[in-house]
């Protein structure tokens, strides 16, 4: 029984290691795309904000924008 458990643990660890390698490769690819965008003149900081906004649900995004406007008004910004 212990040997089967040890084999399963080893397989799980190996899967995680492979996935971590894939994740690193994808992160490198994303970094390359941002570098390409910057090279042609796009503001990558704003691109990252747009990507975060697009990932949000519309009502969540609207709520954040409303709160941001309230904070800006309270501080006399914009």
N, CA, C and O atoms as a printed pandas DataFrame, in Angstrom:
     atom_number atom_name residue_name chain_id  residue_number  x_coord  y_coord  z_coord
0              1         N          UNK        A               1    0.828   -1.198    0.000
1              2        CA          UNK        A               1    0.000    0.000    0.000
2              3         C          UNK        A               1    0.864    1.251    0.000
3              4         O          UNK        A               1    0.575    2.196   -0.734
4              5         N          UNK        A               2    1.910    1.278    0.801
5              6        CA          UNK        A               2    2.769    2.455    0.901
6              7         C          UNK        A               2    3.461    2.740   -0.425
7              8         O          UNK        A               2    3.640    3.896   -0.807
8              9         N          UNK        A               3    3.850    1.667   -1.126
9             10        CA          UNK        A               3    4.522    1.858   -2.417
10            11         C          UNK        A               3    3.585    2.514   -3.427
11            12         O          UNK        A               3    4.011    3.388   -4.181
12            13         N          UNK        A               4    2.329    2.110   -3.454
13            14        CA          UNK        A               4    1.353    2.710   -4.358
14            15         C          UNK        A               4    1.136    4.179   -4.011
15            16         O          UNK        A               4    1.012    5.025   -4.896
16            17         N          UNK        A               5    1.093    4.466   -2.737
17            18        CA          UNK        A               5    0.928    5.839   -2.278
18            19         C          UNK        A               5    2.142    6.672   -2.671
19            20         O          UNK        A               5    2.005    7.816   -3.104
20            21         N          UNK        A               6    3.339    6.086   -2.514
21            22        CA          UNK        A               6    4.568    6.783   -2.889
22            23         C          UNK        A               6    4.595    7.060   -4.392
23            24         O          UNK        A               6    5.005    8.142   -4.814
24            25         N          UNK        A               7    4.163    6.096   -5.199
25            26        CA          UNK        A               7    4.121    6.278   -6.649
26            27         C          UNK        A               7    3.141    7.383   -7.024
27            28         O          UNK        A               7    3.426    8.220   -7.881
28            29         N          UNK        A               8    2.003    7.373   -6.380
29            30        CA          UNK        A               8    1.005    8.400   -6.689
30            31         C          UNK        A               8    1.531    9.785   -6.322
31            32         O          UNK        A               8    1.364   10.737   -7.083
32            33         N          UNK        A               9    2.162    9.895   -5.165
33            34        CA          UNK        A               9    2.739   11.164   -4.740
34            35         C          UNK        A               9    3.789   11.629   -5.745
35            36         O          UNK        A               9    3.799   12.799   -6.130
36            37         N          UNK        A              10    4.664   10.736   -6.171
37            38        CA          UNK        A              10    5.696   11.079   -7.144
38            39         C          UNK        A              10    5.072   11.576   -8.441
39            40         O          UNK        A              10    5.527   12.571   -9.004
40            41         N          UNK        A              11    4.035   10.895   -8.919
41            42        CA          UNK        A              11    3.359   11.301  -10.147
42            43         C          UNK        A              11    2.707   12.681  -10.010
43            44         O          UNK        A              11    2.760   13.502  -10.926
44            45         N          UNK        A              12    2.097   12.916   -8.855
45            46        CA          UNK        A              12    1.482   14.227   -8.626
46            47         C          UNK        A              12    2.534   15.328   -8.612
47            48         O          UNK        A              12    2.338   16.389   -9.204
48            49         N          UNK        A              13    3.642   15.076   -7.938
49            50        CA          UNK        A              13    4.728   16.056   -7.882
50            51         C          UNK        A              13    5.268   16.323   -9.278
51            52         O          UNK        A              13    5.508   17.477   -9.634
52            53         N          UNK        A              14    5.461   15.288  -10.067
53            54        CA          UNK        A              14    5.970   15.454  -11.430
54            55         C          UNK        A              14    5.001   16.248  -12.302
55            56         O          UNK        A              14    5.421   17.067  -13.119
56            57         N          UNK        A              15    3.704   16.000  -12.126
57            58        CA          UNK        A              15    2.708   16.783  -12.881
58            59         C          UNK        A              15    2.781   18.253  -12.515
59            60         O          UNK        A              15    2.743   19.124  -13.384
60            61         N          UNK        A              16    2.885   18.522  -11.221
61            62        CA          UNK        A              16    2.990   19.908  -10.773
62            63         C          UNK        A              16    4.239   20.557  -11.353
63            64         O          UNK        A              16    4.194   21.699  -11.809
64            65         N          UNK        A              17    5.344   19.836  -11.336
65            66        CA          UNK        A              17    6.587   20.383  -11.895
66            67         C          UNK        A              17    6.441   20.707  -13.379
67            68         O          UNK        A              17    6.907   21.753  -13.830
68            69         N          UNK        A              18    5.802   19.826  -14.140
69            70        CA          UNK        A              18    5.579   20.074  -15.575
70            71         C          UNK        A              18    4.696   21.300  -15.778
71            72         O          UNK        A              18    4.972   22.139  -16.635
72            73         N          UNK        A              19    3.631   21.397  -14.980
73            74        CA          UNK        A              19    2.730   22.543  -15.096
74            75         C          UNK        A              19    3.435   23.844  -14.722
75            76         O          UNK        A              19    3.209   24.872  -15.359
76            77         N          UNK        A              20    4.275   23.812  -13.710
77            78        CA          UNK        A              20    5.038   25.002  -13.325
78            79         C          UNK        A              20    5.956   25.435  -14.463
79            80         O          UNK        A              20    6.110   26.630  -14.714
80            81         N          UNK        A              21    6.569   24.467  -15.154
81            82        CA          UNK        A              21    7.414   24.793  -16.311
82            83         C          UNK        A              21    6.583   25.429  -17.426
83            84         O          UNK        A              21    7.003   26.411  -18.040
84            85         N          UNK        A              22    5.407   24.865  -17.682
85            86        CA          UNK        A              22    4.526   25.429  -18.707
86            87         C          UNK        A              22    4.111   26.847  -18.317
87            88         O          UNK        A              22    4.075   27.743  -19.160
88            89         N          UNK        A              23    3.797   27.044  -17.034
89            90        CA          UNK        A              23    3.393   28.358  -16.547
90            91         C          UNK        A              23    4.519   29.370  -16.761
91            92         O          UNK        A              23    4.273   30.507  -17.163
92            93         N          UNK        A              24    5.750   28.948  -16.488
93            94        CA          UNK        A              24    6.901   29.827  -16.691
94            95         C          UNK        A              24    7.029   30.182  -18.172
95            96         O          UNK        A              24    7.297   31.333  -18.519
96            97         N          UNK        A              25    6.839   29.195  -19.039
97            98        CA          UNK        A              25    6.914   29.447  -20.479
98            99         C          UNK        A              25    5.845   30.431  -20.929
99           100         O          UNK        A              25    6.115   31.318  -21.739
100          101         N          UNK        A              26    4.655   30.280  -20.416
101          102        CA          UNK        A              26    3.565   31.196  -20.769
102          103         C          UNK        A              26    3.861   32.597  -20.239
103          104         O          UNK        A              26    3.620   33.584  -20.934
104          105         N          UNK        A              27    4.377   32.690  -19.025
105          106        CA          UNK        A              27    4.731   33.997  -18.459
106          107         C          UNK        A              27    5.789   34.676  -19.324
107          108         O          UNK        A              27    5.732   35.886  -19.540
108          109         N          UNK        A              28    6.752   33.903  -19.818
109          110        CA          UNK        A              28    7.769   34.451  -20.712
110          111         C          UNK        A              28    7.135   34.957  -22.001
111          112         O          UNK        A              28    7.518   36.009  -22.513
112          113         N          UNK        A              29    6.168   34.211  -22.525
113          114        CA          UNK        A              29    5.475   34.622  -23.754
114          115         C          UNK        A              29    4.701   35.924  -23.530
115          116         O          UNK        A              29    4.724   36.816  -24.378
116          117         N          UNK        A              30    4.025   36.027  -22.400
117          118        CA          UNK        A              30    3.268   37.244  -22.083
118          119         C          UNK        A              30    4.227   38.426  -21.986
119          120         O          UNK        A              30    3.934   39.505  -22.502
120          121         N          UNK        A              31    5.354   38.235  -21.338
121          122        CA          UNK        A              31    6.363   39.287  -21.210
122          123         C          UNK        A              31    6.843   39.735  -22.595
123          124         O          UNK        A              31    7.041   40.926  -22.835
124          125         N          UNK        A              32    7.025   38.778  -23.495
125          126        CA          UNK        A              32    7.447   39.104  -24.856
126          127         C          UNK        A              32    6.401   39.944  -25.584
127          128         O          UNK        A              32    6.752   40.872  -26.312
128          129         N          UNK        A              33    5.129   39.628  -25.396
129          130        CA          UNK        A              33    4.053   40.391  -26.039
130          131         C          UNK        A              33    4.031   41.818  -25.503
131          132         O          UNK        A              33    3.864   42.764  -26.273
132          133         N          UNK        A              34    4.198   41.982  -24.191
133          134        CA          UNK        A              34    4.257   43.328  -23.624
134          135         C          UNK        A              34    5.460   44.097  -24.179
135          136         O          UNK        A              34    5.352   45.288  -24.471
136          137         N          UNK        A              35    6.595   43.425  -24.323
137          138        CA          UNK        A              35    7.786   44.080  -24.883
138          139         C          UNK        A              35    7.516   44.516  -26.319
139          140         O          UNK        A              35    7.917   45.606  -26.727
140          141         N          UNK        A              36    6.845   43.676  -27.074
141          142        CA          UNK        A              36    6.491   44.016  -28.455
142          143         C          UNK        A              36    5.557   45.224  -28.484
143          144         O          UNK        A              36    5.734   46.130  -29.298
144          145         N          UNK        A              37    4.570   45.235  -27.601
145          146        CA          UNK        A              37    3.630   46.350  -27.540
146          147         C          UNK        A              37    4.362   47.645  -27.184
147          148         O          UNK        A              37    4.094   48.697  -27.764
148          149         N          UNK        A              38    5.281   47.558  -26.234
149          150        CA          UNK        A              38    6.044   48.742  -25.826
150          151         C          UNK        A              38    6.918   49.229  -26.981
151          152         O          UNK        A              38    7.071   50.435  -27.176
152          153         N          UNK        A              39    7.485   48.311  -27.737
153          154        CA          UNK        A              39    8.367   48.671  -28.849
154          155         C          UNK        A              39    7.632   49.445  -29.940
155          156         O          UNK        A              39    8.235   50.258  -30.641
156          157         N          UNK        A              40    6.339   49.197  -30.083
157          158        CA          UNK        A              40    5.577   49.918  -31.110
158          159         C          UNK        A              40    4.835   51.121  -30.526
159          160         O          UNK        A              40    4.038   51.757  -31.217
160          161         N          UNK        A              41    5.097   51.435  -29.247
161          162        CA          UNK        A              41    4.593   52.673  -28.675
162          163         C          UNK        A              41    3.396   52.588  -27.748
163          164         O          UNK        A              41    2.893   53.621  -27.306
164          165         N          UNK        A              42    2.926   51.394  -27.443
165          166        CA          UNK        A              42    1.796   51.283  -26.516
166          167         C          UNK        A              42    2.277   51.401  -25.083
167          168         O          UNK        A              42    3.406   51.026  -24.768
168          169         N          UNK        A              43    1.419   51.922  -24.216
169          170        CA          UNK        A              43    1.707   52.056  -22.794
170          171         C          UNK        A              43    1.295   50.743  -22.121
171          172         O          UNK        A              43    0.106   50.463  -21.966
172          173         N          UNK        A              44    2.275   49.955  -21.731
173          174        CA          UNK        A              44    1.973   48.624  -21.192
174          175         C          UNK        A              44    1.310   48.689  -19.824
175          176         O          UNK        A              44    0.568   47.778  -19.456
176          177         N          UNK        A              45    1.563   49.742  -19.070
177          178        CA          UNK        A              45    0.902   49.895  -17.776
178          179         C          UNK        A              45   -0.608   50.031  -17.985
179          180         O          UNK        A              45   -1.396   49.416  -17.265
180          181         N          UNK        A              46   -1.006   50.835  -18.966
181          182        CA          UNK        A              46   -2.429   51.004  -19.272
182          183         C          UNK        A              46   -3.004   49.714  -19.852
183          184         O          UNK        A              46   -4.141   49.350  -19.552
184          185         N          UNK        A              47   -2.225   49.027  -20.680
185          186        CA          UNK        A              47   -2.697   47.746  -21.232
186          187         C          UNK        A              47   -3.020   46.760  -20.111
187          188         O          UNK        A              47   -4.024   46.050  -20.175
188          189         N          UNK        A              48   -2.173   46.717  -19.086
189          190        CA          UNK        A              48   -2.413   45.810  -17.959
190          191         C          UNK        A              48   -3.701   46.191  -17.232
191          192         O          UNK        A              48   -4.460   45.319  -16.810
192          193         N          UNK        A              49   -3.948   47.494  -17.086
193          194        CA          UNK        A              49   -5.186   47.945  -16.446
194          195         C          UNK        A              49   -6.398   47.539  -17.270
195          196         O          UNK        A              49   -7.403   47.087  -16.720
196          197         N          UNK        A              50   -6.308   47.699  -18.590
197          198        CA          UNK        A              50   -7.417   47.323  -19.466
198          199         C          UNK        A              50   -7.691   45.827  -19.359
199          200         O          UNK        A              50   -8.849   45.409  -19.320
200          201         N          UNK        A              51   -6.646   45.030  -19.312
201          202        CA          UNK        A              51   -6.819   43.580  -19.198
202          203         C          UNK        A              51   -7.504   43.224  -17.878
203          204         O          UNK        A              51   -8.373   42.352  -17.847
204          205         N          UNK        A              52   -7.118   43.896  -16.786
205          206        CA          UNK        A              52   -7.786   43.650  -15.496
206          207         C          UNK        A              52   -9.258   44.034  -15.566
207          208         O          UNK        A              52  -10.121   43.313  -15.064
208          209         N          UNK        A              53   -9.540   45.179  -16.195
209          210        CA          UNK        A              53  -10.937   45.622  -16.323
210          211         C          UNK        A              53  -11.761   44.644  -17.156
211          212         O          UNK        A              53  -12.900   44.329  -16.811
212          213         N          UNK        A              54  -11.182   44.170  -18.246
213          214        CA          UNK        A              54  -11.913   43.233  -19.111
214          215         C          UNK        A              54  -12.204   41.908  -18.417
215          216         O          UNK        A              54  -13.166   41.222  -18.762
216          217         N          UNK        A              55  -11.378   41.550  -17.444
217          218        CA          UNK        A              55  -11.573   40.289  -16.730
218          219         C          UNK        A              55  -12.687   40.381  -15.688
219          220         O          UNK        A              55  -13.201   39.364  -15.222
220          221         N          UNK        A              56  -13.050   41.608  -15.332
221          222        CA          UNK        A              56  -14.086   41.809  -14.312
222          223         C          UNK        A              56  -15.480   41.651  -14.905
223          224         O          UNK        A              56  -15.701   41.835  -16.102
224          225         N          UNK        A              57  -16.402   41.305  -14.030
225          226        CA          UNK        A              57  -17.813   41.308  -14.420
226          227         C          UNK        A              57  -18.243   42.765  -14.558
227          228         O          UNK        A              57  -17.747   43.627  -13.834
228          229         N          UNK        A              58  -19.168   43.049  -15.488
229          230        CA          UNK        A              58  -19.586   44.446  -15.715
230          231         C          UNK        A              58  -20.046   45.179  -14.459
231          232         O          UNK        A              58  -19.697   46.344  -14.272
232          233         N          UNK        A              59  -20.819   44.525  -13.597
233          234        CA          UNK        A              59  -21.294   45.208  -12.396
234          235         C          UNK        A              59  -20.159   45.474  -11.417
235          236         O          UNK        A              59  -20.156   46.496  -10.730
236          237         N          UNK        A              60  -19.204   44.569  -11.351
237          238        CA          UNK        A              60  -18.033   44.750  -10.494
238          239         C          UNK        A              60  -17.189   45.932  -11.003
239          240         O          UNK        A              60  -16.725   46.759  -10.219
240          241         N          UNK        A              61  -17.004   45.991  -12.316
241          242        CA          UNK        A              61  -16.237   47.074  -12.929
242          243         C          UNK        A              61  -16.932   48.415  -12.687
243          244         O          UNK        A              61  -16.282   49.402  -12.343
244          245         N          UNK        A              62  -18.234   48.443  -12.866
245          246        CA          UNK        A              62  -19.008   49.666  -12.665
246          247         C          UNK        A              62  -18.900   50.142  -11.222
247          248         O          UNK        A              62  -18.743   51.336  -10.966
248          249         N          UNK        A              63  -18.984   49.214  -10.291
249          250        CA          UNK        A              63  -18.877   49.553   -8.876
250          251         C          UNK        A              63  -17.509   50.152   -8.571
251          252         O          UNK        A              63  -17.419   51.154   -7.861
252          253         N          UNK        A              64  -16.452   49.555   -9.094
253          254        CA          UNK        A              64  -15.106   50.078   -8.854
254          255         C          UNK        A              64  -14.939   51.465   -9.458
255          256         O          UNK        A              64  -14.341   52.347   -8.842
256          257         N          UNK        A              65  -15.466   51.658  -10.662
257          258        CA          UNK        A              65  -15.362   52.966  -11.305
258          259         C          UNK        A              65  -16.108   54.028  -10.505
259          260         O          UNK        A              65  -15.633   55.157  -10.380
260          261         N          UNK        A              66  -17.277   53.674   -9.962
261          262        CA          UNK        A              66  -18.052   54.610   -9.142
262          263         C          UNK        A              66  -17.286   54.986   -7.882
263          264         O          UNK        A              66  -17.206   56.161   -7.524
264          265         N          UNK        A              67  -16.731   54.000   -7.221
265          266        CA          UNK        A              67  -15.968   54.262   -5.994
266          267         C          UNK        A              67  -14.738   55.111   -6.317
267          268         O          UNK        A              67  -14.411   56.035   -5.573
268          269         N          UNK        A              68  -14.063   54.804   -7.413
269          270        CA          UNK        A              68  -12.902   55.592   -7.814
270          271         C          UNK        A              68  -13.287   57.048   -8.038
271          272         O          UNK        A              68  -12.579   57.952   -7.596
272          273         N          UNK        A              69  -14.398   57.281   -8.719
273          274        CA          UNK        A              69  -14.860   58.655   -8.958
274          275         C          UNK        A              69  -15.181   59.365   -7.649
275          276         O          UNK        A              69  -14.879   60.549   -7.499
276          277         N          UNK        A              70  -15.793   58.653   -6.696
277          278        CA          UNK        A              70  -16.093   59.250   -5.387
278          279         C          UNK        A              70  -14.802   59.638   -4.671
279          280         O          UNK        A              70  -14.709   60.732   -4.115
280          281         N          UNK        A              71  -13.818   58.761   -4.678
281          282        CA          UNK        A              71  -12.545   59.038   -4.020
282          283         C          UNK        A              71  -11.855   60.220   -4.680
283          284         O          UNK        A              71  -11.325   61.095   -3.995
284          285         N          UNK        A              72  -11.859   60.249   -6.003
285          286        CA          UNK        A              72  -11.216   61.352   -6.720
286          287         C          UNK        A              72  -11.903   62.671   -6.389
287          288         O          UNK        A              72  -11.238   63.683   -6.168
288          289         N          UNK        A              73  -13.231   62.661   -6.354
289          290        CA          UNK        A              73  -13.983   63.873   -6.015
290          291         C          UNK        A              73  -13.660   64.327   -4.598
291          292         O          UNK        A              73  -13.483   65.521   -4.353
292          293         N          UNK        A              74  -13.582   63.386   -3.669
293          294        CA          UNK        A              74  -13.291   63.724   -2.271
294          295         C          UNK        A              74  -11.891   64.332   -2.131
295          296         O          UNK        A              74  -11.646   65.146   -1.241
296          297         N          UNK        A              75  -10.988   63.930   -3.011
297          298        CA          UNK        A              75   -9.616   64.446   -2.945
298          299         C          UNK        A              75   -9.365   65.609   -3.887
299          300         O          UNK        A              75   -8.256   66.141   -3.940
300          301         N          UNK        A              76  -10.395   66.009   -4.636
301          302        CA          UNK        A              76  -10.248   67.126   -5.567
302          303         C          UNK        A              76   -9.358   66.814   -6.755
303          304         O          UNK        A              76   -8.673   67.693   -7.280
304          305         N          UNK        A              77   -9.373   65.554   -7.177
305          306        CA          UNK        A              77   -8.567   65.124   -8.321
306          307         C          UNK        A              77   -9.473   64.938   -9.520
307          308         O          UNK        A              77  -10.550   64.352   -9.401
308          309         N          UNK        A              78   -9.055   65.424  -10.663
309          310        CA          UNK        A              78   -9.771   65.188  -11.913
310          311         C          UNK        A              78  -11.109   65.807  -11.924
311          312         O          UNK        A              78  -11.834   65.694  -12.912
